[in-house]
């Protein structure tokens, strides 16, 4: 197993999350508490990004730049499933490598933000669509080891690929400012529910 020491620490994160859930009688820690749990176990980590369902932390391990994604078990499992959706011979060509996952954590290659041209985005999306992968936006493509790779994707529900493609197409056509505003509203709503 690669990054075994990080895997052991990730299992500690799992245990702390389970303790929090039992103690607080909640389904999952709020993002602020989740971040605190992770940074107590991974003090060398820094928060790189967050969304409705997970937080992404940036880690250095020797010469490797990594992303530790932490979220609900269903979210982590869906991320892992999306990664495995692409066949092995193409997976590491188009997807940032996933090394392992625990119940609430997933370790992946870290990507650097870049400007993705319309042509590059269209090529990556066309390949992703072949394997029912959606939500391939410029935000979900990064440069990993000098190559453009998908860092996050969603799997279309069976029988709904066509509808999801249309929604994906509309989302892509929205100006970045509107996409960010929608994301902020969704984050606020998710925070209020907790």
N, C-alpha and C positions, 0 to 999 in steps of 0.2 A: 504494500500500500504506500502511495506517495503521501508525504507530509503527515506521517503517523503522529508526531507530537501535536500537530494542529488538530488532528482527528480526536485525540484524547481530550484536548481542551474543548472541542465542540461538544463532546459527550457531557462535559461538565456544564456547558451552557444548557443543554437539554434538561439535565437534572435540576438546574436552578429555575428554569421555566416551569417545569412540572411542580416544583416546590411552591412557586409563586401562585400557580393556578389553584393548587390545593388550599394554600393559606388564605388567598383572597376570594376564593369561590367564584372565579371568573373563567371565561373560556380561553383567554390569552392575555398576556400583559399588554398594557397600552405601549405605544411606540417609545415614549420617554423612559418607561421602566425597562423595556426590552433593551434599549440602547445602554442603559446603566448596567444591566446584567452582563451584556457582551463585553463592554469596556472594562469591567472588573476582572474578567477572565482573560481578555485579550487587550491589555493596556497599551500595546504597541499599535493597535488598530486605529484607524480614523474613519469616521462616517463618510462614505463617498456619495451615497444616494439613498433615497427612500421613496416608497410608494404607498399604495393603499394596504398592501399585504405583506410587505417585507422591508427590511433595511439592508443596505449593501455596505460592507466595511472593506476598506482597502488595507491589505497586509503585505509586508515584505517578509519573505522567508529565504534567507541566504541570498541567492541571485534571482529568486522568483518573485514576480509581482502578482498578487492574487486578490480575488474578490471573495469575501465570505458573505453569503446571502443568508439572512436569518428571518424566519417568519413562521406562520402556522404550518403544521405538518402537511396539510392538504396543498398549500402553496408550494412548499419545497418539493413535494412529490410530483406536482404538475410541472414544475420547472424541469425536474429530472426526466419526466416522461417526454416533454417537448424535445429535450436534448437527444433522447434515444429514438425519437420519431424518425430521424434522418438515418439512412443506412451507414454502417461503420466506414465504408470506403469514402463517403462524402462528409460525414459528421465533422471531422476535425479540419476539413477544408473550409467549411462555411460557419461552423459553430465554435465559440470559445470552449476549450476543453473543460469538462467537468471531471474533477478527480474523485470525489466521493460525496455522499450526503449522509447526514444523521436524521433524526426525527425532525429537528427544527433548523438545521444548518446545511448549507451546500457550499463546497469550495470549488471555485472556477478560476480560470485564467483571467487576469485583469486586463481591461481594455482602456485605451486612451481615446478621449473624444476627438472627433475629426469632422471635417466637412465631407459629406457623402454626396456625390453628384447624382443627378436624376437617373442617369444611365446605370451607374453602379447599383443604386437602390433597386431599380427595375430588374436587373439581372439577379440580384440576391433574392428579391421577392418571388420571382418566377420559379426559382429552384425551391424555395421554401413552400410555395403553394403546391408543388408536386407532392409534398409530404404532409399536406393539411396544416402547415404552420402559418400562423397569422401574427398580426401586431408587429410586423417587421417595418419599423420606422427608422429614421435617421438616429433617433434617440436610443434605439436598441441595436445599433451597429457601432462597433468601436474598432480601432486598430489594435490587433493583438499580434505581437511579434512581427510587426510590419505588414500584416495582412488584414483586410476588412473582414470582420467576423460578427455573427449574430451573438449577442450576449443575453438576450431574453426573447422569448416567443410564447405564443399561446397556441393551443391545439383547437382546431374547429370541432364543435360537437358533431357526431356522426349525422350525416344527412343535411347539415346546415352550412357546408363549406361555401356554397354560392352566396347565401345571405351574408355570411361573415365577410366574404371578399368585398361585397358592396359596402358594408359598414367600414371595413378596413380602408377601402378606397376613399370614402368620404372623409374619414379621420385624417388621412394623409394629405388631403386637399385643403384642410383647414389651416389658416395661418398659425405659426408657432405660438403667437400670443394668445389666441383663442384656445389652443390645445392646453397651454399652461393654465389658463383661467379655469377650464373645465376640470383639470387635474386638481387644482387647489380646492375647488368646491367639493369634489369627491373626497379629498383628504379631510376637509373640515367635517363633512357629513359622517365619515367613518370615525373620526375622533369623538364626535358628539355621541355616537352609539355606544362608545366605550365609557 
